[in-house]
Amino acid sequence: MKMRKSTFNVYADQGHAWVKVRKVLLLKMGIADKISSYSYMRGDDAYLEEDCDLTLFANTYREMGGEIKYKFHHTDKQSKIRSYQHYSI
């Protein structure tokens, strides 16, 4: 699968950040089973934690020929993402 140039939303609060990615994209990339439970999910989307899971996603995306841009969103409050279900397949 060849990736393209895409923009992904990054949501951050005072302590952490997550990038929003469609779960189907993680499946197509072959990394859905490598995402940790430190990430979250809601509906069709996964929110990849900024450390290991985002690094895995970004490196794999680039290896597949893609280019990533990020759009940042920040809150001074605790992010509602923390209340989402922990990631699992």
N, C-alpha and C positions, 0 to 999 in steps of 0.2 A: 504494500500500500504506500503510495507516494503522498506525502503531506504537502500542504501549501502554506502560504503566509496567512497567519491568523492572529487575532487579538483576543486575549483572555482577560477576564476581570479578576482582579486581586482585591480581596476584602481583608482589612486589617483592623485590629483593635489595639489597645495599649500593650498587649502581651504577645500577640501572635498574628499570623497572616495565613490566608488560604487562597488558592486559585480555583476558580469554578471551571469544571470540565464536564462535558457530557459523559455519562458512564459508558455509553455505546462506543465512544471514541477510545476509551481505555481498553475495551474488549477488542476493538479492531487493531489496536496497537500491540496487543498481546501482553499487556502489563496489568490488567484488571486484578489478577491474583497476586500481584506483587505490592499492592497498595496496603499500607498499614491501617490499623484501627485508630491511629491518631488523626486520621482524616475523617471527614464526615460525609453524609449523603442526605439528600432530600429529593424525592421525586426522581427525575431522570438525571439529576446532576450529582457530581461528587465535588467535594471541597477539599482539595489536596493540601495538607499541611506544608508549610513553607520549607521545612528542612529536607528530610529524606524523600518524601513522596513527590514534592514539586521538582526536586532535582532529577529524580528518575524519569518523571514525565517529560521535562524539558530536554534532557539528554536524548531520550528515545525519539522524541518528536524531531529534533534536529538531525539525528542519525537517519531518519526516514525522509530527509530532504526538506523539512519544514522550517519556517522562520516564525519566531514568536515575538509578538509585541504584548505589552501588558498595559491595562488601564487600571489605575489604582483608586480605591475607595477606602476611606479611613473614618473610624468613629472613635470618639473619646470614651464611649461607654463600652461595656462588654458586648461583643458581637453576638447576635442571635444564632450565628453558626454553631456556637458552643452548645446550643440546645438541640441541634439536629442529631439524628441517629449516627452512631459511629459506623464507619465504612465497613462493609462486608460484601462478599460476592453473593 
